[in-house]
């Protein structure tokens, strides 16, 4: 034990002696460490501030669903005519069916609040391209507010990997979804896909309590 303490003491004395002899190197080392620590603190502070600003901006929109779209509509010079025409037609159909006025439904980014996602029956949705449109239909059915933010972009052939056959299936799937939504909304044929999860759980919970009583 004493031998260990003696080794530590000698090592400490040697370190202090080196620091006294090489004052410039010691100062530069401490300066580098200090600058590094301040840089890390600054990065964390800037990141936290940016996150808070983004949260405030999103909250100020007062929306449950935010769309970031490619156009306010002009299309793109490299976009195949059949994609442009079908896109505009399907967008018109969905706007009429859902009571919205979005410039475009089929590209761009989406942002959802946690409350919105928790209220949707996402397990009933497809795992294909139609998933985004099913979420839109669910959001409209639940009365969630949707906001669109348009940003300028450029279309190029490599931007879409969907072939003509895949695009055709996608378009037919949207028309089927719109029909199913219309039947649900009119009450002709109700679908669990468009029901609020929170509402359904409350109903099932009350039914379970009634059976227990």
Biotite code that builds the C-alpha atoms (Angstrom):
import biotite.structure as struc

atoms = struc.array([
    struc.Atom([0.000, 0.000, 0.000], chain_id="A", res_id=1, res_name="UNK", atom_name="CA", element="C"),
    struc.Atom([2.793, 2.400, 1.006], chain_id="A", res_id=2, res_name="UNK", atom_name="CA", element="C"),
    struc.Atom([4.725, 1.498, -2.145], chain_id="A", res_id=3, res_name="UNK", atom_name="CA", element="C"),
    struc.Atom([1.693, 2.367, -4.290], chain_id="A", res_id=4, res_name="UNK", atom_name="CA", element="C"),
    struc.Atom([1.228, 5.720, -2.569], chain_id="A", res_id=5, res_name="UNK", atom_name="CA", element="C"),
    struc.Atom([4.929, 6.469, -2.995], chain_id="A", res_id=6, res_name="UNK", atom_name="CA", element="C"),
    struc.Atom([4.717, 5.734, -6.736], chain_id="A", res_id=7, res_name="UNK", atom_name="CA", element="C"),
    struc.Atom([1.680, 7.997, -7.090], chain_id="A", res_id=8, res_name="UNK", atom_name="CA", element="C"),
    struc.Atom([3.403, 10.795, -5.152], chain_id="A", res_id=9, res_name="UNK", atom_name="CA", element="C"),
    struc.Atom([6.551, 10.568, -7.272], chain_id="A", res_id=10, res_name="UNK", atom_name="CA", element="C"),
    struc.Atom([4.469, 10.583, -10.439], chain_id="A", res_id=11, res_name="UNK", atom_name="CA", element="C"),
    struc.Atom([2.575, 13.666, -9.267], chain_id="A", res_id=12, res_name="UNK", atom_name="CA", element="C"),
    struc.Atom([5.834, 15.487, -8.460], chain_id="A", res_id=13, res_name="UNK", atom_name="CA", element="C"),
    struc.Atom([7.245, 14.640, -11.892], chain_id="A", res_id=14, res_name="UNK", atom_name="CA", element="C"),
    struc.Atom([4.089, 15.881, -13.580], chain_id="A", res_id=15, res_name="UNK", atom_name="CA", element="C"),
    struc.Atom([4.141, 19.160, -11.659], chain_id="A", res_id=16, res_name="UNK", atom_name="CA", element="C"),
    struc.Atom([7.823, 19.606, -12.448], chain_id="A", res_id=17, res_name="UNK", atom_name="CA", element="C"),
    struc.Atom([7.162, 19.101, -16.164], chain_id="A", res_id=18, res_name="UNK", atom_name="CA", element="C"),
    struc.Atom([4.339, 21.632, -16.019], chain_id="A", res_id=19, res_name="UNK", atom_name="CA", element="C"),
    struc.Atom([6.658, 24.226, -14.398], chain_id="A", res_id=20, res_name="UNK", atom_name="CA", element="C"),
    struc.Atom([9.447, 23.616, -16.887], chain_id="A", res_id=21, res_name="UNK", atom_name="CA", element="C"),
    struc.Atom([7.215, 23.694, -19.999], chain_id="A", res_id=22, res_name="UNK", atom_name="CA", element="C"),
    struc.Atom([4.956, 26.610, -19.144], chain_id="A", res_id=23, res_name="UNK", atom_name="CA", element="C"),
    struc.Atom([4.100, 27.513, -22.759], chain_id="A", res_id=24, res_name="UNK", atom_name="CA", element="C"),
    struc.Atom([3.139, 23.933, -23.660], chain_id="A", res_id=25, res_name="UNK", atom_name="CA", element="C"),
    struc.Atom([1.094, 23.676, -20.453], chain_id="A", res_id=26, res_name="UNK", atom_name="CA", element="C"),
    struc.Atom([-0.732, 26.910, -21.247], chain_id="A", res_id=27, res_name="UNK", atom_name="CA", element="C"),
    struc.Atom([-1.501, 25.817, -24.815], chain_id="A", res_id=28, res_name="UNK", atom_name="CA", element="C"),
    struc.Atom([-2.752, 22.412, -23.642], chain_id="A", res_id=29, res_name="UNK", atom_name="CA", element="C"),
    struc.Atom([-5.070, 23.972, -21.058], chain_id="A", res_id=30, res_name="UNK", atom_name="CA", element="C"),
    struc.Atom([-6.237, 26.514, -23.643], chain_id="A", res_id=31, res_name="UNK", atom_name="CA", element="C"),
    struc.Atom([-7.054, 23.739, -26.114], chain_id="A", res_id=32, res_name="UNK", atom_name="CA", element="C"),
    struc.Atom([-8.981, 21.770, -23.509], chain_id="A", res_id=33, res_name="UNK", atom_name="CA", element="C"),
    struc.Atom([-10.911, 24.896, -22.458], chain_id="A", res_id=34, res_name="UNK", atom_name="CA", element="C"),
    struc.Atom([-11.814, 25.777, -26.056], chain_id="A", res_id=35, res_name="UNK", atom_name="CA", element="C"),
    struc.Atom([-12.935, 22.195, -26.680], chain_id="A", res_id=36, res_name="UNK", atom_name="CA", element="C"),
    struc.Atom([-15.209, 22.218, -23.638], chain_id="A", res_id=37, res_name="UNK", atom_name="CA", element="C"),
    struc.Atom([-16.747, 25.557, -24.632], chain_id="A", res_id=38, res_name="UNK", atom_name="CA", element="C"),
    struc.Atom([-17.307, 24.293, -28.210], chain_id="A", res_id=39, res_name="UNK", atom_name="CA", element="C"),
    struc.Atom([-19.159, 21.220, -26.944], chain_id="A", res_id=40, res_name="UNK", atom_name="CA", element="C"),
    struc.Atom([-21.317, 23.382, -24.664], chain_id="A", res_id=41, res_name="UNK", atom_name="CA", element="C"),
    struc.Atom([-22.030, 25.780, -27.552], chain_id="A", res_id=42, res_name="UNK", atom_name="CA", element="C"),
    struc.Atom([-23.053, 22.923, -29.878], chain_id="A", res_id=43, res_name="UNK", atom_name="CA", element="C"),
    struc.Atom([-25.443, 21.470, -27.299], chain_id="A", res_id=44, res_name="UNK", atom_name="CA", element="C"),
    struc.Atom([-26.910, 24.918, -26.601], chain_id="A", res_id=45, res_name="UNK", atom_name="CA", element="C"),
    struc.Atom([-27.373, 25.670, -30.313], chain_id="A", res_id=46, res_name="UNK", atom_name="CA", element="C"),
    struc.Atom([-28.975, 22.262, -30.935], chain_id="A", res_id=47, res_name="UNK", atom_name="CA", element="C"),
    struc.Atom([-31.380, 22.686, -28.042], chain_id="A", res_id=48, res_name="UNK", atom_name="CA", element="C"),
    struc.Atom([-32.268, 26.209, -29.168], chain_id="A", res_id=49, res_name="UNK", atom_name="CA", element="C"),
    struc.Atom([-32.894, 25.001, -32.745], chain_id="A", res_id=50, res_name="UNK", atom_name="CA", element="C"),
    struc.Atom([-35.085, 22.163, -31.504], chain_id="A", res_id=51, res_name="UNK", atom_name="CA", element="C"),
    struc.Atom([-37.121, 24.541, -29.343], chain_id="A", res_id=52, res_name="UNK", atom_name="CA", element="C"),
    struc.Atom([-37.555, 26.961, -32.258], chain_id="A", res_id=53, res_name="UNK", atom_name="CA", element="C"),
    struc.Atom([-38.739, 24.162, -34.571], chain_id="A", res_id=54, res_name="UNK", atom_name="CA", element="C"),
    struc.Atom([-41.200, 22.953, -31.940], chain_id="A", res_id=55, res_name="UNK", atom_name="CA", element="C"),
    struc.Atom([-42.550, 26.485, -31.481], chain_id="A", res_id=56, res_name="UNK", atom_name="CA", element="C"),
    struc.Atom([-42.902, 27.033, -35.239], chain_id="A", res_id=57, res_name="UNK", atom_name="CA", element="C"),
    struc.Atom([-44.754, 23.740, -35.670], chain_id="A", res_id=58, res_name="UNK", atom_name="CA", element="C"),
    struc.Atom([-46.949, 24.424, -32.649], chain_id="A", res_id=59, res_name="UNK", atom_name="CA", element="C"),
    struc.Atom([-47.819, 27.879, -34.006], chain_id="A", res_id=60, res_name="UNK", atom_name="CA", element="C"),
    struc.Atom([-49.372, 26.229, -37.075], chain_id="A", res_id=61, res_name="UNK", atom_name="CA", element="C"),
    struc.Atom([-51.936, 24.602, -34.818], chain_id="A", res_id=62, res_name="UNK", atom_name="CA", element="C"),
    struc.Atom([-52.024, 21.530, -37.053], chain_id="A", res_id=63, res_name="UNK", atom_name="CA", element="C"),
    struc.Atom([-51.941, 17.793, -36.437], chain_id="A", res_id=64, res_name="UNK", atom_name="CA", element="C"),
    struc.Atom([-50.609, 16.990, -39.912], chain_id="A", res_id=65, res_name="UNK", atom_name="CA", element="C"),
    struc.Atom([-48.136, 19.106, -41.916], chain_id="A", res_id=66, res_name="UNK", atom_name="CA", element="C"),
    struc.Atom([-47.437, 18.537, -45.619], chain_id="A", res_id=67, res_name="UNK", atom_name="CA", element="C"),
    struc.Atom([-44.223, 19.810, -47.226], chain_id="A", res_id=68, res_name="UNK", atom_name="CA", element="C"),
    struc.Atom([-44.917, 19.654, -50.964], chain_id="A", res_id=69, res_name="UNK", atom_name="CA", element="C"),
    struc.Atom([-42.834, 19.933, -54.112], chain_id="A", res_id=70, res_name="UNK", atom_name="CA", element="C"),
    struc.Atom([-44.930, 22.493, -55.945], chain_id="A", res_id=71, res_name="UNK", atom_name="CA", element="C"),
    struc.Atom([-47.347, 25.147, -55.878], chain_id="A", res_id=72, res_name="UNK", atom_name="CA", element="C"),
    struc.Atom([-48.318, 23.602, -59.154], chain_id="A", res_id=73, res_name="UNK", atom_name="CA", element="C"),
    struc.Atom([-46.254, 24.019, -62.237], chain_id="A", res_id=74, res_name="UNK", atom_name="CA", element="C"),
    struc.Atom([-45.074, 20.430, -62.478], chain_id="A", res_id=75, res_name="UNK", atom_name="CA", element="C"),
    struc.Atom([-41.634, 19.853, -63.895], chain_id="A", res_id=76, res_name="UNK", atom_name="CA", element="C"),
    struc.Atom([-40.211, 19.822, -67.425], chain_id="A", res_id=77, res_name="UNK", atom_name="CA", element="C"),
    struc.Atom([-38.757, 16.317, -66.993], chain_id="A", res_id=78, res_name="UNK", atom_name="CA", element="C"),
    struc.Atom([-41.935, 14.780, -65.543], chain_id="A", res_id=79, res_name="UNK", atom_name="CA", element="C"),
    struc.Atom([-43.642, 12.278, -67.878], chain_id="A", res_id=80, res_name="UNK", atom_name="CA", element="C"),
    struc.Atom([-46.966, 13.637, -69.105], chain_id="A", res_id=81, res_name="UNK", atom_name="CA", element="C"),
    struc.Atom([-48.896, 10.587, -67.918], chain_id="A", res_id=82, res_name="UNK", atom_name="CA", element="C"),
    struc.Atom([-47.552, 11.007, -64.378], chain_id="A", res_id=83, res_name="UNK", atom_name="CA", element="C"),
    struc.Atom([-48.432, 14.698, -64.383], chain_id="A", res_id=84, res_name="UNK", atom_name="CA", element="C"),
    struc.Atom([-51.989, 14.144, -65.696], chain_id="A", res_id=85, res_name="UNK", atom_name="CA", element="C"),
    struc.Atom([-52.713, 11.236, -63.344], chain_id="A", res_id=86, res_name="UNK", atom_name="CA", element="C"),
    struc.Atom([-51.257, 13.174, -60.409], chain_id="A", res_id=87, res_name="UNK", atom_name="CA", element="C"),
    struc.Atom([-53.475, 16.165, -61.107], chain_id="A", res_id=88, res_name="UNK", atom_name="CA", element="C"),
    struc.Atom([-56.548, 13.971, -61.589], chain_id="A", res_id=89, res_name="UNK", atom_name="CA", element="C"),
    struc.Atom([-56.014, 12.011, -58.379], chain_id="A", res_id=90, res_name="UNK", atom_name="CA", element="C"),
    struc.Atom([-55.275, 15.209, -56.459], chain_id="A", res_id=91, res_name="UNK", atom_name="CA", element="C"),
    struc.Atom([-58.550, 16.697, -57.724], chain_id="A", res_id=92, res_name="UNK", atom_name="CA", element="C"),
    struc.Atom([-60.475, 13.548, -56.723], chain_id="A", res_id=93, res_name="UNK", atom_name="CA", element="C"),
    struc.Atom([-58.988, 13.488, -53.223], chain_id="A", res_id=94, res_name="UNK", atom_name="CA", element="C"),
    struc.Atom([-59.531, 17.195, -52.661], chain_id="A", res_id=95, res_name="UNK", atom_name="CA", element="C"),
    struc.Atom([-63.200, 16.790, -53.595], chain_id="A", res_id=96, res_name="UNK", atom_name="CA", element="C"),
    struc.Atom([-63.639, 13.659, -51.491], chain_id="A", res_id=97, res_name="UNK", atom_name="CA", element="C"),
    struc.Atom([-61.775, 14.849, -48.402], chain_id="A", res_id=98, res_name="UNK", atom_name="CA", element="C"),
    struc.Atom([-62.883, 18.482, -48.528], chain_id="A", res_id=99, res_name="UNK", atom_name="CA", element="C"),
    struc.Atom([-59.305, 19.753, -48.733], chain_id="A", res_id=100, res_name="UNK", atom_name="CA", element="C"),
    struc.Atom([-57.457, 22.169, -50.994], chain_id="A", res_id=101, res_name="UNK", atom_name="CA", element="C"),
    struc.Atom([-53.960, 20.715, -51.168], chain_id="A", res_id=102, res_name="UNK", atom_name="CA", element="C"),
    struc.Atom([-51.806, 21.434, -54.197], chain_id="A", res_id=103, res_name="UNK", atom_name="CA", element="C"),
    struc.Atom([-50.686, 17.812, -54.390], chain_id="A", res_id=104, res_name="UNK", atom_name="CA", element="C"),
    struc.Atom([-51.081, 14.573, -52.403], chain_id="A", res_id=105, res_name="UNK", atom_name="CA", element="C"),
    struc.Atom([-48.488, 12.162, -53.711], chain_id="A", res_id=106, res_name="UNK", atom_name="CA", element="C"),
    struc.Atom([-45.015, 13.554, -53.011], chain_id="A", res_id=107, res_name="UNK", atom_name="CA", element="C"),
    struc.Atom([-43.224, 15.521, -50.335], chain_id="A", res_id=108, res_name="UNK", atom_name="CA", element="C"),
    struc.Atom([-42.710, 15.042, -46.621], chain_id="A", res_id=109, res_name="UNK", atom_name="CA", element="C"),
    struc.Atom([-45.255, 14.598, -43.852], chain_id="A", res_id=110, res_name="UNK", atom_name="CA", element="C"),
    struc.Atom([-45.048, 15.527, -40.195], chain_id="A", res_id=111, res_name="UNK", atom_name="CA", element="C"),
    struc.Atom([-47.552, 14.309, -37.630], chain_id="A", res_id=112, res_name="UNK", atom_name="CA", element="C"),
    struc.Atom([-48.099, 15.079, -33.977], chain_id="A", res_id=113, res_name="UNK", atom_name="CA", element="C"),
    struc.Atom([-47.897, 12.170, -31.552], chain_id="A", res_id=114, res_name="UNK", atom_name="CA", element="C"),
    struc.Atom([-51.550, 12.680, -30.642], chain_id="A", res_id=115, res_name="UNK", atom_name="CA", element="C"),
    struc.Atom([-52.572, 12.355, -34.296], chain_id="A", res_id=116, res_name="UNK", atom_name="CA", element="C"),
    struc.Atom([-50.695, 9.099, -34.801], chain_id="A", res_id=117, res_name="UNK", atom_name="CA", element="C"),
    struc.Atom([-51.983, 7.646, -31.549], chain_id="A", res_id=118, res_name="UNK", atom_name="CA", element="C"),
    struc.Atom([-55.566, 8.302, -32.579], chain_id="A", res_id=119, res_name="UNK", atom_name="CA", element="C"),
    struc.Atom([-55.260, 6.575, -35.991], chain_id="A", res_id=120, res_name="UNK", atom_name="CA", element="C"),
    struc.Atom([-55.763, 2.867, -36.582], chain_id="A", res_id=121, res_name="UNK", atom_name="CA", element="C"),
    struc.Atom([-52.464, 2.524, -38.458], chain_id="A", res_id=122, res_name="UNK", atom_name="CA", element="C"),
    struc.Atom([-52.386, -1.268, -38.103], chain_id="A", res_id=123, res_name="UNK", atom_name="CA", element="C"),
    struc.Atom([-55.177, -1.538, -40.681], chain_id="A", res_id=124, res_name="UNK", atom_name="CA", element="C"),
    struc.Atom([-53.218, 0.387, -43.326], chain_id="A", res_id=125, res_name="UNK", atom_name="CA", element="C"),
    struc.Atom([-51.263, -1.038, -46.229], chain_id="A", res_id=126, res_name="UNK", atom_name="CA", element="C"),
    struc.Atom([-47.463, -1.269, -46.232], chain_id="A", res_id=127, res_name="UNK", atom_name="CA", element="C"),
    struc.Atom([-47.306, -0.054, -49.852], chain_id="A", res_id=128, res_name="UNK", atom_name="CA", element="C"),
    struc.Atom([-47.335, 3.417, -51.467], chain_id="A", res_id=129, res_name="UNK", atom_name="CA", element="C"),
    struc.Atom([-51.030, 3.850, -50.633], chain_id="A", res_id=130, res_name="UNK", atom_name="CA", element="C"),
    struc.Atom([-50.173, 4.086, -46.913], chain_id="A", res_id=131, res_name="UNK", atom_name="CA", element="C"),
    struc.Atom([-49.741, 7.890, -47.045], chain_id="A", res_id=132, res_name="UNK", atom_name="CA", element="C"),
    struc.Atom([-53.162, 8.375, -48.607], chain_id="A", res_id=133, res_name="UNK", atom_name="CA", element="C"),
    struc.Atom([-54.792, 6.096, -46.040], chain_id="A", res_id=134, res_name="UNK", atom_name="CA", element="C"),
    struc.Atom([-53.312, 8.258, -43.290], chain_id="A", res_id=135, res_name="UNK", atom_name="CA", element="C"),
    struc.Atom([-54.776, 11.345, -44.987], chain_id="A", res_id=136, res_name="UNK", atom_name="CA", element="C"),
    struc.Atom([-58.215, 9.737, -45.090], chain_id="A", res_id=137, res_name="UNK", atom_name="CA", element="C"),
    struc.Atom([-57.930, 8.784, -41.415], chain_id="A", res_id=138, res_name="UNK", atom_name="CA", element="C"),
    struc.Atom([-56.832, 12.303, -40.468], chain_id="A", res_id=139, res_name="UNK", atom_name="CA", element="C"),
    struc.Atom([-59.782, 13.841, -42.320], chain_id="A", res_id=140, res_name="UNK", atom_name="CA", element="C"),
    struc.Atom([-62.221, 11.387, -40.745], chain_id="A", res_id=141, res_name="UNK", atom_name="CA", element="C"),
    struc.Atom([-60.937, 12.233, -37.259], chain_id="A", res_id=142, res_name="UNK", atom_name="CA", element="C"),
    struc.Atom([-61.226, 15.968, -37.943], chain_id="A", res_id=143, res_name="UNK", atom_name="CA", element="C"),
    struc.Atom([-57.493, 16.650, -37.667], chain_id="A", res_id=144, res_name="UNK", atom_name="CA", element="C"),
    struc.Atom([-56.207, 19.932, -39.071], chain_id="A", res_id=145, res_name="UNK", atom_name="CA", element="C"),
    struc.Atom([-53.888, 19.655, -42.081], chain_id="A", res_id=146, res_name="UNK", atom_name="CA", element="C"),
    struc.Atom([-51.486, 22.416, -43.136], chain_id="A", res_id=147, res_name="UNK", atom_name="CA", element="C"),
    struc.Atom([-49.499, 22.515, -46.389], chain_id="A", res_id=148, res_name="UNK", atom_name="CA", element="C"),
    struc.Atom([-46.102, 24.179, -46.841], chain_id="A", res_id=149, res_name="UNK", atom_name="CA", element="C"),
    struc.Atom([-44.905, 24.453, -50.462], chain_id="A", res_id=150, res_name="UNK", atom_name="CA", element="C"),
    struc.Atom([-41.191, 24.427, -51.298], chain_id="A", res_id=151, res_name="UNK", atom_name="CA", element="C"),
    struc.Atom([-39.598, 24.724, -54.786], chain_id="A", res_id=152, res_name="UNK", atom_name="CA", element="C"),
    struc.Atom([-37.920, 21.563, -56.068], chain_id="A", res_id=153, res_name="UNK", atom_name="CA", element="C"),
    struc.Atom([-36.861, 20.010, -59.356], chain_id="A", res_id=154, res_name="UNK", atom_name="CA", element="C"),
    struc.Atom([-38.209, 16.776, -60.806], chain_id="A", res_id=155, res_name="UNK", atom_name="CA", element="C"),
    struc.Atom([-35.800, 14.397, -62.551], chain_id="A", res_id=156, res_name="UNK", atom_name="CA", element="C"),
    struc.Atom([-36.322, 10.848, -63.856], chain_id="A", res_id=157, res_name="UNK", atom_name="CA", element="C"),
    struc.Atom([-34.352, 9.226, -61.018], chain_id="A", res_id=158, res_name="UNK", atom_name="CA", element="C"),
    struc.Atom([-36.609, 10.903, -58.435], chain_id="A", res_id=159, res_name="UNK", atom_name="CA", element="C"),
    struc.Atom([-39.283, 8.227, -58.891], chain_id="A", res_id=160, res_name="UNK", atom_name="CA", element="C"),
    struc.Atom([-38.703, 4.485, -59.135], chain_id="A", res_id=161, res_name="UNK", atom_name="CA", element="C"),
    struc.Atom([-42.356, 3.651, -59.827], chain_id="A", res_id=162, res_name="UNK", atom_name="CA", element="C"),
    struc.Atom([-43.020, 2.098, -63.230], chain_id="A", res_id=163, res_name="UNK", atom_name="CA", element="C"),
    struc.Atom([-46.154, 2.652, -65.313], chain_id="A", res_id=164, res_name="UNK", atom_name="CA", element="C"),
    struc.Atom([-47.679, -0.586, -63.967], chain_id="A", res_id=165, res_name="UNK", atom_name="CA", element="C"),
    struc.Atom([-46.903, 0.314, -60.346], chain_id="A", res_id=166, res_name="UNK", atom_name="CA", element="C"),
    struc.Atom([-48.275, 3.829, -60.856], chain_id="A", res_id=167, res_name="UNK", atom_name="CA", element="C"),
    struc.Atom([-51.469, 2.390, -62.365], chain_id="A", res_id=168, res_name="UNK", atom_name="CA", element="C"),
    struc.Atom([-51.983, 0.083, -59.383], chain_id="A", res_id=169, res_name="UNK", atom_name="CA", element="C"),
    struc.Atom([-51.332, 3.000, -57.068], chain_id="A", res_id=170, res_name="UNK", atom_name="CA", element="C"),
    struc.Atom([-53.931, 5.147, -58.845], chain_id="A", res_id=171, res_name="UNK", atom_name="CA", element="C"),
    struc.Atom([-56.570, 2.399, -58.701], chain_id="A", res_id=172, res_name="UNK", atom_name="CA", element="C"),
    struc.Atom([-55.799, 1.874, -55.001], chain_id="A", res_id=173, res_name="UNK", atom_name="CA", element="C"),
    struc.Atom([-56.444, 5.573, -54.354], chain_id="A", res_id=174, res_name="UNK", atom_name="CA", element="C"),
    struc.Atom([-59.792, 5.435, -56.166], chain_id="A", res_id=175, res_name="UNK", atom_name="CA", element="C"),
    struc.Atom([-60.756, 2.383, -54.084], chain_id="A", res_id=176, res_name="UNK", atom_name="CA", element="C"),
    struc.Atom([-59.688, 4.188, -50.895], chain_id="A", res_id=177, res_name="UNK", atom_name="CA", element="C"),
    struc.Atom([-61.779, 7.228, -51.801], chain_id="A", res_id=178, res_name="UNK", atom_name="CA", element="C"),
    struc.Atom([-64.789, 4.997, -52.444], chain_id="A", res_id=179, res_name="UNK", atom_name="CA", element="C"),
    struc.Atom([-64.300, 3.194, -49.105], chain_id="A", res_id=180, res_name="UNK", atom_name="CA", element="C"),
    struc.Atom([-63.976, 6.549, -47.333], chain_id="A", res_id=181, res_name="UNK", atom_name="CA", element="C"),
    struc.Atom([-67.186, 7.791, -48.973], chain_id="A", res_id=182, res_name="UNK", atom_name="CA", element="C"),
    struc.Atom([-69.103, 4.673, -47.902], chain_id="A", res_id=183, res_name="UNK", atom_name="CA", element="C"),
    struc.Atom([-67.815, 5.061, -44.335], chain_id="A", res_id=184, res_name="UNK", atom_name="CA", element="C"),
    struc.Atom([-68.644, 8.765, -44.184], chain_id="A", res_id=185, res_name="UNK", atom_name="CA", element="C"),
    struc.Atom([-72.183, 8.220, -45.510], chain_id="A", res_id=186, res_name="UNK", atom_name="CA", element="C"),
    struc.Atom([-72.763, 5.385, -43.058], chain_id="A", res_id=187, res_name="UNK", atom_name="CA", element="C"),
    struc.Atom([-73.500, 2.850, -45.798], chain_id="A", res_id=188, res_name="UNK", atom_name="CA", element="C"),
    struc.Atom([-70.539, 0.687, -44.860], chain_id="A", res_id=189, res_name="UNK", atom_name="CA", element="C"),
    struc.Atom([-68.548, 1.531, -41.764], chain_id="A", res_id=190, res_name="UNK", atom_name="CA", element="C"),
    struc.Atom([-64.849, 0.656, -41.659], chain_id="A", res_id=191, res_name="UNK", atom_name="CA", element="C"),
    struc.Atom([-62.706, 0.195, -38.553], chain_id="A", res_id=192, res_name="UNK", atom_name="CA", element="C"),
    struc.Atom([-59.828, 1.710, -40.512], chain_id="A", res_id=193, res_name="UNK", atom_name="CA", element="C"),
    struc.Atom([-61.356, 5.176, -40.139], chain_id="A", res_id=194, res_name="UNK", atom_name="CA", element="C"),
    struc.Atom([-62.348, 4.879, -36.490], chain_id="A", res_id=195, res_name="UNK", atom_name="CA", element="C"),
    struc.Atom([-60.528, 6.730, -33.747], chain_id="A", res_id=196, res_name="UNK", atom_name="CA", element="C"),
    struc.Atom([-58.486, 4.343, -31.614], chain_id="A", res_id=197, res_name="UNK", atom_name="CA", element="C"),
    struc.Atom([-59.027, 6.383, -28.465], chain_id="A", res_id=198, res_name="UNK", atom_name="CA", element="C"),
    struc.Atom([-62.807, 6.432, -29.054], chain_id="A", res_id=199, res_name="UNK", atom_name="CA", element="C"),
    struc.Atom([-62.910, 2.696, -29.785], chain_id="A", res_id=200, res_name="UNK", atom_name="CA", element="C"),
    struc.Atom([-60.908, 1.904, -26.644], chain_id="A", res_id=201, res_name="UNK", atom_name="CA", element="C"),
    struc.Atom([-63.284, 3.985, -24.529], chain_id="A", res_id=202, res_name="UNK", atom_name="CA", element="C"),
    struc.Atom([-66.273, 2.134, -25.981], chain_id="A", res_id=203, res_name="UNK", atom_name="CA", element="C"),
    struc.Atom([-64.669, -1.272, -25.464], chain_id="A", res_id=204, res_name="UNK", atom_name="CA", element="C"),
    struc.Atom([-63.661, -0.321, -21.923], chain_id="A", res_id=205, res_name="UNK", atom_name="CA", element="C"),
    struc.Atom([-67.213, 0.734, -21.066], chain_id="A", res_id=206, res_name="UNK", atom_name="CA", element="C"),
    struc.Atom([-68.552, -2.485, -22.610], chain_id="A", res_id=207, res_name="UNK", atom_name="CA", element="C"),
    struc.Atom([-66.106, -4.526, -20.532], chain_id="A", res_id=208, res_name="UNK", atom_name="CA", element="C"),
    struc.Atom([-67.167, -2.750, -17.350], chain_id="A", res_id=209, res_name="UNK", atom_name="CA", element="C"),
    struc.Atom([-70.824, -3.342, -18.194], chain_id="A", res_id=210, res_name="UNK", atom_name="CA", element="C"),
    struc.Atom([-70.197, -7.078, -18.637], chain_id="A", res_id=211, res_name="UNK", atom_name="CA", element="C"),
    struc.Atom([-68.269, -7.173, -15.370], chain_id="A", res_id=212, res_name="UNK", atom_name="CA", element="C"),
    struc.Atom([-71.150, -5.561, -13.509], chain_id="A", res_id=213, res_name="UNK", atom_name="CA", element="C"),
])
